[in-house]
Amino acid sequence: MSLVFMAVIMVASVSVVSYEGNFVLQTKKNYNREKALALAEAGINQAVYQLNQTAGSYTGETFTFGDGAVVTQVINIDGFNKTLEATAYIPNAVSPIAQRKVILKVSTEPSTDALAFHYGVQVGDGGVFIGMGAEIDGNVYSNGPITGADKDHSTITGDAWVAGAAAAIPDQQSTSSNSDFRFGKDSSPVDTAQSFQPTISAPLTKVSILLKKHDSPSDVTVYLVSNSGSAPTKTALAQGTLRSSLVTTNYGWVDVTFTSPYTVQANTTYWILIDAYEDDDEYWYWAKDSAAGYTRGAPAYTSRWNVGNPTWTPISGDLAFKAWFGGQPGTLDNVKVEGDARANTISNSDVVRDAYFQTLSNTTVGGTQHPGSADPPTQAFPVSDGNIADWKQAAEAGGTVIGDFRPSAGETRLGPKKITGNLILDNHQILILTGTVWVQGYIDVGNGGSIRLDPNYGRNSGMIIVDKWAQISNNGAFSGSGDEDSFLMMISLTNCRGGTQTPDCATNNSAIVLYNNVDSTIFYAPNGLIYLNNLVEIKEVTGYMLHLSNNTEVDYHSGLANALFSNGPSGAWSAVRGTWQESR
């Protein structure tokens, strides 16, 4: 009986011990699995954090944390969406005793710049030529002459403004910079000014200022003011608006034009004054030359320049600026203008409504004539060098394609991306931009090739930047995302300006040349000639020079007055609701 009783006890004990062992083993296994799951979720959090720290260029990593190891991977869906995968191993990936994997989709709203294109055509000092049967449907603002082939067949359906072109080089400038001068953050300095003495007596048409900003300060006013002693007075001689959208977080030159140019006198001191606001979160930096190399002026600051008796404090060094003075008066010749016409000289034309001028000859005016009117002021372009530099940086953050890029047949998705060679579409390829693309060579689109924005852009617009020329021919096409407010902007930075053909320029020695219908597209060449041919119909064009050949039409779209241009997926990355899942 004793032996039987002891046997029963031993069997029961063994069973209890075995059960306890299995329970402990299973508990430990479950514990390690839960630990691995926590590590995988930590890996997802790390991936989201790194994406936001690297402007979306993070691709994944392997790291150890606590008792385990984590491998993260980023899979690109398009320019605005990514899939994150994080796999955790306890204790390591070589001999794991527990393993868990978490998957999450993340998305970003593209950061945008609100740029305003107020005119169907805006042209720089090179001016506009309108061929036989060509038409600009909208307003035109040109800093250079507007000339038509025939006043009965070269038409502007809106208003025509012709400003006097500025001189080719600034009369006064200080362009060196090696330090910052911050203003607008504290109560002083707020209002900041730089003085100069011109060597000629002439109208001051615009100033260029080397600036950057912190966050997004509001637009501010820039004044030309007189001098008293060694400080600005409270007498404003001219004023213009500094658009915050043209200033970025990196230094770039920004043009400010004056609504009524003021004629300065040679060897007289004047001040360029920025009337800022005090804001601890949104403020400005003006590039400064600590060596004080400019000898015809000096900078100073105060808290409020036009209130009471302001005290101006000298600034050590010089602030970077350029002062541009007027050149030739603006002319309008051989054009039919169905709206108002404003130019120094109007000749051989037909103006349906009112005409504002200094000189009028051989021209019919259907409305009221306004002789002796002031010349229109020079107009700054709606895109700054700083905007373009930021867009290039966003493109480069997405990686680099070495050499030429020829998309494969069908659809190819690309962006953000930098291409060191040329971009060529010549056999019905479709290139869909998922972010900003920067091409260091040229762009040649023909034989049914097309470039359009990804639908994820929505109502936002995007851009493709080319350092050299761009040519679209043989049914090549550009378009936005499909939304009526979305536009694709082509930017060419070359200085090809017509004349004798050179190897580095497109046909007609141009920066951009178009031969086909191109809808929902903006073409921008701040330094060169845009040449339009053969029934081309586009939404907006801005360039140093513009030539419309016979039967060409520019159709201005009203939405461009508030177009939002995205520089790609540089906003904050965040989880897409409902996409978290565990992969076993």
C-alpha positions as CSV (number, residue, x, y, z in Angstrom):
1,M,0.0,0.0,0.0
2,S,2.8,2.3,0.8
3,L,4.5,1.6,-2.5
4,V,1.3,2.2,-4.4
5,F,0.6,5.4,-2.5
6,M,4.2,6.7,-3.2
7,A,3.9,5.8,-6.9
8,V,0.6,7.8,-7.2
9,I,2.3,10.8,-5.5
10,M,5.3,10.6,-7.8
11,V,3.1,10.4,-10.9
12,A,1.1,13.4,-9.7
13,S,4.2,15.3,-8.9
14,V,5.8,14.7,-12.2
15,S,2.5,15.8,-14.0
16,V,2.4,19.0,-11.9
17,V,6.0,19.7,-12.6
18,S,5.6,19.0,-16.3
19,Y,2.6,21.2,-16.5
20,E,4.3,24.0,-14.6
21,G,7.3,23.7,-17.0
22,N,5.1,23.9,-20.0
23,F,3.2,26.8,-18.5
24,V,6.4,28.7,-17.8
25,L,7.8,27.9,-21.3
26,Q,4.6,29.1,-23.0
27,T,4.5,32.2,-20.8
28,K,8.1,33.0,-21.7
29,K,7.3,32.5,-25.4
30,N,4.3,34.7,-25.2
31,Y,6.3,37.3,-23.3
32,N,9.0,37.3,-25.9
33,R,6.4,37.6,-28.7
34,E,4.8,40.6,-27.0
35,K,8.2,42.1,-26.4
36,A,8.9,41.6,-30.2
37,L,5.6,43.3,-31.0
38,A,6.4,46.3,-28.8
39,L,9.9,46.5,-30.5
40,A,8.3,46.4,-34.0
41,E,5.9,49.2,-33.1
42,A,8.9,51.1,-31.8
43,G,10.5,50.5,-35.2
44,I,7.5,52.0,-36.9
45,N,7.6,55.1,-34.7
46,Q,11.3,55.4,-35.4
47,A,10.7,55.2,-39.2
48,V,8.0,57.9,-39.0
49,Y,10.3,60.1,-37.0
50,Q,13.2,59.7,-39.4
51,L,11.0,60.4,-42.4
52,N,10.1,63.7,-40.9
53,Q,13.7,64.5,-40.0
54,T,15.1,63.8,-43.5
55,A,12.4,65.4,-45.7
56,G,11.2,61.9,-46.7
57,S,14.5,60.5,-47.9
58,Y,14.9,57.9,-45.1
59,T,14.9,54.3,-46.5
60,G,15.2,52.2,-43.3
61,E,17.8,50.9,-40.9
62,T,18.7,48.1,-38.5
63,F,19.2,48.8,-34.8
64,T,19.3,47.1,-31.4
65,F,17.0,48.1,-28.6
66,G,16.8,46.4,-25.2
67,D,16.8,42.6,-25.6
68,G,16.2,42.6,-29.4
69,A,17.0,43.8,-32.8
70,V,14.7,45.8,-35.3
71,V,14.9,46.1,-39.1
72,T,12.9,48.9,-40.7
73,Q,12.1,49.3,-44.4
74,V,10.5,52.1,-46.3
75,I,8.6,51.1,-49.6
76,N,7.7,54.0,-51.9
77,I,4.2,53.9,-53.3
78,D,4.4,57.4,-54.9
79,G,5.6,60.8,-54.0
80,F,3.0,61.3,-51.2
81,N,2.6,57.8,-49.9
82,K,4.9,55.1,-48.4
83,T,4.6,51.7,-46.7
84,L,6.6,51.2,-43.5
85,E,7.6,47.7,-42.4
86,A,9.3,47.0,-39.1
87,T,10.4,43.4,-38.1
88,A,11.6,42.8,-34.5
89,Y,13.7,39.8,-33.4
90,I,14.4,38.4,-29.9
91,P,17.3,38.3,-29.2
92,N,18.6,38.7,-32.8
93,A,17.8,38.0,-36.5
94,V,20.3,35.1,-36.7
95,S,18.8,32.9,-34.1
96,P,15.5,34.4,-33.0
97,I,13.3,32.8,-30.4
98,A,10.5,35.3,-31.2
99,Q,9.7,37.4,-34.2
100,R,7.0,40.0,-35.0
101,K,6.4,42.3,-38.1
102,V,4.2,45.4,-38.3
103,I,3.1,47.2,-41.4
104,L,1.8,50.8,-41.7
105,K,1.0,53.1,-44.5
106,V,2.0,56.8,-44.1
107,S,1.1,59.8,-46.2
108,T,2.1,63.5,-46.4
109,E,0.3,66.5,-47.7
110,P,2.7,68.3,-50.1
111,S,4.1,71.6,-48.8
112,T,2.9,74.4,-51.0
113,D,3.9,77.9,-52.1
114,A,1.1,80.2,-53.0
115,L,2.3,82.0,-56.1
116,A,0.2,84.5,-58.0
117,F,0.2,84.7,-61.8
118,H,-2.0,87.7,-62.4
119,Y,-1.5,88.0,-66.2
120,G,-2.0,85.6,-69.1
121,V,1.4,86.8,-70.2
122,Q,4.1,88.5,-68.1
123,V,7.4,89.3,-69.8
124,G,10.7,90.9,-68.8
125,D,12.9,93.4,-70.5
126,G,13.1,91.4,-73.7
127,G,9.5,92.2,-74.6
128,V,6.7,90.5,-76.7
129,F,6.2,89.8,-80.4
130,I,2.7,88.8,-81.5
131,G,2.5,87.2,-84.9
132,M,-0.2,87.2,-87.6
133,G,-3.4,85.7,-86.2
134,A,-1.9,85.2,-82.8
135,E,-3.9,86.1,-79.7
136,I,-3.3,86.5,-76.0
137,D,-6.6,85.8,-74.2
138,G,-6.1,87.8,-71.0
139,N,-3.9,90.6,-69.7
140,V,-0.3,91.3,-70.7
141,Y,2.3,92.9,-68.5
142,S,5.7,93.5,-70.1
143,N,8.8,95.3,-68.9
144,G,9.9,95.5,-72.5
145,P,8.2,96.5,-75.8
146,I,5.1,94.8,-77.1
147,T,5.1,94.6,-80.9
148,G,2.6,92.9,-83.3
149,A,2.8,91.8,-86.9
150,D,-0.4,93.5,-87.9
151,K,-2.8,95.6,-85.7
152,D,-5.8,93.9,-87.2
153,H,-4.5,90.3,-86.6
154,S,-2.2,90.6,-83.5
155,T,-4.6,90.7,-80.6
156,I,-4.6,91.1,-76.8
157,T,-8.1,90.5,-75.5
158,G,-7.4,92.1,-72.1
159,D,-5.3,95.0,-70.9
160,A,-1.8,95.7,-72.1
161,W,0.7,97.3,-69.8
162,V,4.2,98.2,-71.0
163,A,6.8,99.4,-68.4
164,G,10.1,100.9,-69.2
165,A,12.8,98.3,-69.1
166,A,15.4,98.6,-66.3
167,A,19.0,99.1,-67.0
168,A,21.0,95.9,-67.7
169,I,23.0,96.2,-64.5
170,P,22.3,97.9,-61.2
171,D,23.8,101.3,-60.5
172,Q,24.4,100.5,-56.9
173,Q,24.9,97.2,-55.1
174,S,26.4,95.3,-52.2
175,T,26.4,91.6,-53.0
176,S,28.9,90.2,-50.6
177,S,27.6,88.4,-47.5
178,N,29.2,86.4,-44.7
179,S,26.7,86.8,-41.8
180,D,23.1,87.3,-40.8
181,F,21.2,90.3,-39.6
182,R,17.9,89.2,-37.9
183,F,15.0,91.6,-37.7
184,G,11.3,91.5,-36.9
185,K,11.7,89.0,-34.0
186,D,12.3,91.3,-31.0
187,S,11.1,94.9,-30.3
188,S,14.4,96.1,-31.7
189,P,15.6,95.6,-34.4
190,V,12.3,95.6,-36.3
191,D,12.4,98.2,-39.1
192,T,15.7,97.9,-41.0
193,A,17.3,100.1,-43.7
194,Q,20.4,100.3,-46.0
195,S,21.5,103.6,-47.5
196,F,23.0,104.2,-50.9
197,Q,24.1,107.1,-53.2
198,P,23.3,106.7,-56.9
199,T,25.8,107.9,-59.5
200,I,23.1,109.0,-61.9
201,S,19.8,110.8,-61.8
202,A,17.1,108.4,-63.0
203,P,13.8,106.7,-61.9
204,L,14.4,103.9,-59.4
205,T,12.4,101.0,-60.9
206,K,13.2,98.2,-58.4
207,V,15.5,97.0,-55.7
208,S,16.7,93.4,-55.1
209,I,17.3,92.3,-51.5
210,L,19.1,89.1,-50.3
211,L,16.8,87.6,-47.6
212,K,15.6,84.5,-45.9
213,K,12.9,84.0,-43.3
214,H,11.9,82.0,-40.3
215,D,8.5,80.3,-40.5
216,S,6.0,82.4,-42.6
217,P,6.0,86.1,-41.8
218,S,3.3,88.2,-43.5
219,D,4.0,90.4,-46.6
220,V,5.7,93.7,-45.6
221,T,6.2,97.1,-47.3
222,V,9.6,98.3,-48.7
223,Y,10.0,102.1,-48.8
224,L,12.4,104.4,-50.6
225,V,13.0,107.2,-48.0
226,S,15.0,110.4,-47.9
227,N,18.0,111.0,-45.6
228,S,18.6,113.4,-42.8
229,G,22.0,113.5,-41.3
230,S,22.9,109.8,-41.2
231,A,19.5,108.4,-40.7
232,P,16.3,107.8,-42.7
233,T,13.5,110.4,-42.5
234,K,9.8,109.7,-42.2
235,T,9.3,110.8,-45.8
236,A,8.4,107.9,-48.1
237,L,9.3,108.7,-51.7
238,A,8.1,105.3,-53.2
239,Q,6.9,102.0,-51.9
240,G,6.4,98.4,-53.0
241,T,5.4,95.1,-51.4
242,L,7.8,92.4,-50.4
243,R,6.0,89.1,-51.0
244,S,6.7,86.6,-48.2
245,S,6.0,83.7,-50.7
246,L,9.1,84.7,-52.7
247,V,11.4,84.4,-49.6
248,T,12.4,81.0,-48.4
249,T,14.4,79.6,-45.4
250,N,17.5,79.8,-47.5
251,Y,19.0,83.1,-48.8
252,G,17.8,84.2,-52.2
253,W,17.5,87.5,-54.1
254,V,14.0,88.9,-54.1
255,D,12.9,91.8,-56.4
256,V,10.6,94.5,-55.0
257,T,9.2,97.0,-57.6
258,F,7.7,100.4,-56.7
259,T,4.2,101.3,-57.5
260,S,5.3,104.7,-58.7
261,P,9.0,104.9,-59.6
262,Y,10.8,107.9,-58.0
263,T,13.5,109.8,-59.8
264,V,16.5,109.9,-57.6
265,Q,19.3,112.5,-57.9
266,A,23.0,111.6,-58.4
267,N,25.2,111.6,-55.3
268,T,22.3,112.0,-52.9
269,T,21.7,109.7,-50.0
270,Y,18.5,107.5,-50.0
271,W,17.5,104.6,-47.9
272,I,15.9,101.2,-48.8
273,L,13.7,100.5,-45.7
274,I,11.9,97.3,-44.8
275,D,8.9,98.1,-42.6
276,A,8.6,94.8,-40.6
277,Y,6.3,93.5,-37.8
278,E,7.4,92.2,-34.4
279,D,6.7,88.5,-34.0
280,D,8.8,86.1,-31.9
281,D,7.9,83.1,-34.2
282,E,7.9,84.6,-37.7
283,Y,10.7,87.0,-38.7
284,W,13.4,87.8,-41.3
285,Y,17.1,87.6,-42.0
286,W,19.0,90.1,-44.2
287,A,22.3,88.9,-45.5
288,K,25.2,91.0,-44.2
289,D,28.8,91.8,-45.2
290,S,30.7,92.2,-42.0
291,A,33.6,93.6,-43.9
292,A,31.6,96.7,-44.9
293,G,32.9,96.7,-48.5
294,Y,30.2,99.1,-49.8
295,T,31.5,102.6,-49.6
296,R,28.4,104.7,-50.7
297,G,26.1,103.8,-47.8
298,A,25.5,102.1,-44.5
299,P,22.7,100.2,-42.6
300,A,20.7,101.0,-39.5
301,Y,17.7,99.8,-37.5
302,T,15.0,101.1,-35.2
303,S,11.8,99.7,-33.6
304,R,9.3,101.9,-35.4
305,W,10.5,104.2,-38.2
306,N,7.4,106.4,-38.7
307,V,6.2,106.8,-35.1
308,G,7.3,109.7,-32.8
309,N,11.1,110.5,-33.0
310,P,12.7,107.1,-33.8
311,T,16.2,106.4,-32.7
312,W,18.3,104.8,-35.5
313,T,21.1,102.5,-34.4
314,P,24.0,101.9,-36.9
315,I,24.6,98.3,-38.0
316,S,28.2,97.2,-38.4
317,G,28.8,96.1,-42.0
318,D,26.6,96.4,-45.1
319,L,23.3,94.7,-46.0
320,A,23.0,93.0,-49.4
321,F,21.0,94.9,-52.0
322,K,20.9,96.0,-55.7
323,A,19.3,99.3,-57.0
324,W,18.0,99.2,-60.5
325,F,17.2,102.3,-62.5
326,G,15.0,102.9,-65.6
327,G,16.3,102.5,-69.1
328,Q,14.2,102.9,-72.3
329,P,10.6,104.0,-72.2
330,G,7.9,101.3,-72.9
331,T,6.4,101.1,-76.4
332,L,3.3,99.4,-77.8
333,D,3.3,99.1,-81.6
334,N,1.0,97.5,-84.2
335,V,-1.3,95.6,-81.8
336,K,-5.0,95.4,-81.3
337,V,-5.8,95.8,-77.5
338,E,-9.4,95.0,-76.6
339,G,-9.0,96.4,-73.1
340,D,-7.0,99.4,-71.9
341,A,-3.5,100.2,-73.1
342,R,-0.8,101.7,-70.9
343,A,2.6,102.6,-72.3
344,N,4.9,105.6,-72.6
345,T,4.6,105.4,-76.4
346,I,1.6,103.9,-78.3
347,S,1.8,103.8,-82.1
348,N,0.1,102.1,-85.2
349,S,-2.4,100.3,-82.9
350,D,-6.1,99.9,-82.2
351,V,-7.1,100.4,-78.6
352,V,-10.8,99.5,-78.0
353,R,-11.1,101.1,-74.5
354,D,-8.9,103.7,-72.8
355,A,-5.3,104.6,-73.6
356,Y,-2.7,106.0,-71.1
357,F,0.4,107.4,-72.7
358,Q,3.0,110.1,-73.1
359,T,3.1,109.8,-76.9
360,L,0.3,108.6,-79.2
361,S,0.6,108.2,-83.0
362,N,-1.4,106.6,-85.8
363,T,-3.7,104.9,-83.2
364,T,-7.4,104.7,-82.8
365,V,-8.8,104.8,-79.2
366,G,-12.4,103.7,-78.6
367,G,-12.5,105.0,-75.1
368,T,-10.8,107.9,-73.3
369,Q,-7.4,109.2,-74.0
370,H,-5.1,110.0,-71.1
371,P,-2.1,112.0,-72.3
372,G,0.7,112.7,-69.9
373,S,0.0,109.6,-67.9
374,A,2.9,108.2,-65.7
375,D,4.7,105.2,-67.2
376,P,3.7,101.8,-65.7
377,P,6.1,100.6,-63.1
378,T,8.4,97.6,-63.7
379,Q,6.7,94.4,-62.5
380,A,8.6,91.6,-60.6
381,F,8.3,88.0,-61.7
382,P,6.0,85.8,-59.5
383,V,8.8,83.2,-58.8
384,S,12.1,84.0,-57.0
385,D,15.5,82.5,-57.2
386,G,14.9,81.3,-53.6
387,N,11.8,79.4,-54.6
388,I,13.7,77.6,-57.4
389,A,16.6,76.8,-55.1
390,D,14.2,75.2,-52.6
391,W,12.4,73.2,-55.3
392,K,15.8,71.9,-56.5
393,Q,16.7,70.9,-53.0
394,A,13.4,69.0,-52.7
395,A,14.0,67.2,-55.9
396,E,17.6,66.2,-55.0
397,A,16.4,64.9,-51.6
398,G,14.5,62.1,-53.5
399,G,17.7,60.7,-55.1
400,T,19.7,61.1,-58.3
401,V,19.5,59.6,-61.7
402,I,23.0,59.6,-63.3
403,G,23.1,60.5,-67.0
404,D,20.1,60.7,-69.4
405,F,16.7,59.4,-68.5
406,R,14.4,57.8,-71.1
407,P,11.2,56.4,-69.6
408,S,10.2,52.9,-70.7
409,A,7.1,52.3,-72.8
410,G,3.8,53.0,-71.1
411,E,3.6,54.8,-67.8
412,T,6.6,55.6,-65.6
413,R,6.4,57.3,-62.2
414,L,9.2,59.6,-61.1
415,G,9.9,62.1,-58.4
416,P,11.1,63.7,-56.4
417,K,14.3,63.2,-58.4
418,K,17.4,65.0,-59.8
419,I,18.6,63.9,-63.3
420,T,22.2,64.8,-64.1
421,G,21.7,64.4,-67.9
422,N,18.8,65.0,-70.2
423,L,15.1,63.9,-70.1
424,I,13.9,62.5,-73.4
425,L,10.4,61.2,-74.3
426,D,10.0,60.4,-78.0
427,N,7.7,57.4,-78.4
428,H,4.4,57.9,-76.6
429,Q,5.9,57.4,-73.2
430,I,3.9,58.8,-70.2
431,L,5.9,60.3,-67.4
432,I,3.9,60.8,-64.2
433,L,5.5,63.2,-61.7
434,T,5.1,62.2,-58.0
435,G,7.3,65.0,-56.9
436,T,9.5,67.8,-58.2
437,V,12.0,66.8,-60.9
438,W,15.2,68.7,-61.6
439,V,16.9,68.1,-65.0
440,Q,20.4,69.4,-65.3
441,G,20.5,68.9,-69.0
442,Y,17.7,69.6,-71.5
443,I,14.1,68.2,-72.0
444,D,12.9,67.0,-75.3
445,V,9.3,65.7,-75.6
446,G,7.9,64.5,-78.9
447,N,6.1,61.8,-80.8
448,G,3.2,61.7,-78.4
449,G,5.2,61.7,-75.2
450,S,3.6,63.4,-72.3
451,I,4.4,64.6,-68.7
452,R,1.7,65.0,-66.1
453,L,1.2,65.3,-62.4
454,D,0.2,62.4,-60.2
455,P,-3.5,62.5,-59.3
456,N,-2.4,62.7,-55.6
457,Y,-1.4,66.3,-56.3
458,G,-5.2,67.0,-56.2
459,R,-5.8,70.7,-56.6
460,N,-2.1,71.5,-56.0
461,S,0.3,72.3,-58.8
462,G,3.8,71.0,-59.4
463,M,6.9,71.7,-61.4
464,I,9.7,70.3,-63.5
465,I,12.9,72.4,-63.6
466,V,15.5,72.2,-66.4
467,D,18.8,74.0,-66.3
468,K,19.1,74.1,-70.1
469,W,16.4,74.2,-72.8
470,A,13.0,72.5,-73.2
471,Q,11.3,71.6,-76.5
472,I,7.8,70.1,-76.9
473,S,6.9,69.0,-80.4
474,N,5.0,66.3,-82.5
475,N,2.0,66.0,-80.2
476,G,4.0,66.1,-77.0
477,A,1.9,67.2,-74.1
478,F,2.0,68.5,-70.5
479,S,-0.8,68.5,-68.0
480,G,-1.7,68.8,-64.3
481,S,-3.2,66.2,-61.9
482,G,-6.6,66.2,-63.6
483,D,-8.1,68.8,-61.2
484,E,-9.2,72.0,-62.9
485,D,-7.0,74.0,-60.5
486,S,-3.9,71.9,-60.9
487,F,-1.2,73.0,-63.3
488,L,2.2,71.7,-64.3
489,M,4.9,74.4,-64.4
490,M,7.9,74.0,-66.7
491,I,10.8,76.1,-65.6
492,S,13.9,76.7,-67.9
493,L,16.8,78.6,-66.4
494,T,19.0,79.1,-69.5
495,N,19.6,82.6,-70.9
496,C,19.0,81.7,-74.6
497,R,17.4,84.9,-76.0
498,G,17.0,84.5,-79.8
499,G,19.3,85.7,-82.5
500,T,22.0,83.4,-83.9
501,Q,21.3,79.7,-83.2
502,T,23.8,78.2,-80.7
503,P,24.2,74.5,-79.8
504,D,23.1,75.0,-76.2
505,C,19.7,76.5,-77.1
506,A,16.5,75.1,-78.5
507,T,15.1,75.9,-82.0
508,N,15.1,79.7,-82.7
509,N,17.8,80.0,-80.0
510,S,15.1,79.8,-77.3
511,A,14.9,78.6,-73.8
512,I,11.5,77.0,-74.3
513,V,10.0,76.2,-77.7
514,L,6.5,74.7,-78.2
515,Y,4.9,73.3,-81.3
516,N,1.6,71.8,-80.0
517,N,-1.5,72.2,-77.9
518,V,-0.4,72.1,-74.3
519,D,-3.3,72.5,-71.8
520,S,-3.2,73.1,-68.0
521,T,0.5,74.2,-68.2
522,I,2.5,77.2,-67.2
523,F,5.8,77.9,-68.9
524,Y,8.4,80.0,-67.1
525,A,11.8,81.1,-68.4
526,P,13.0,84.1,-66.4
527,N,16.3,84.5,-68.3
528,G,15.4,83.4,-71.8
529,L,13.1,83.4,-74.8
530,I,9.8,81.4,-75.0
531,Y,8.9,80.6,-78.6
532,L,5.3,79.5,-79.4
533,N,4.4,77.9,-82.7
534,N,1.6,76.2,-84.6
535,L,-1.7,76.6,-82.8
536,V,-0.2,76.3,-79.4
537,E,-2.7,76.9,-76.6
538,I,-1.4,77.2,-73.1
539,K,-2.7,78.7,-69.8
540,E,0.1,81.1,-68.8
541,V,3.5,82.1,-69.9
542,T,6.2,84.2,-68.1
543,G,9.6,84.8,-69.5
544,Y,12.3,87.3,-70.3
545,M,11.2,87.4,-73.9
546,L,8.2,85.9,-75.7
547,H,7.5,85.3,-79.4
548,L,4.1,84.1,-80.6
549,S,4.2,82.9,-84.2
550,N,1.2,82.9,-86.5
551,N,-2.1,81.5,-85.1
552,T,-0.7,80.9,-81.6
553,E,-3.0,81.5,-78.6
554,V,-2.4,81.9,-74.8
555,D,-5.5,81.3,-72.8
556,Y,-5.2,82.7,-69.3
557,H,-6.9,80.7,-66.5
558,S,-8.3,82.8,-63.6
559,G,-7.3,80.2,-61.0
560,L,-3.7,81.1,-61.5
561,A,-4.1,84.2,-59.4
562,N,-3.9,81.9,-56.3
563,A,-2.2,78.7,-57.6
564,L,-0.6,76.5,-55.0
565,F,2.7,75.0,-56.2
566,S,3.8,72.0,-54.3
567,N,7.5,71.2,-54.0
568,G,6.8,67.6,-53.3
569,P,6.4,65.4,-50.2
570,S,8.1,67.7,-47.8
571,G,5.2,68.1,-45.3
572,A,4.8,66.0,-42.2
573,W,4.5,62.2,-42.6
574,S,1.7,60.7,-40.6
575,A,-0.1,57.3,-40.3
576,V,-3.1,56.6,-42.6
577,R,-6.0,55.6,-40.4
578,G,-6.9,51.9,-40.7
579,T,-3.7,50.7,-42.3
580,W,-1.9,49.3,-39.3
581,Q,-1.5,45.5,-39.5
582,E,0.6,42.7,-38.1
583,S,2.2,40.3,-40.5
584,R,2.9,36.9,-38.9
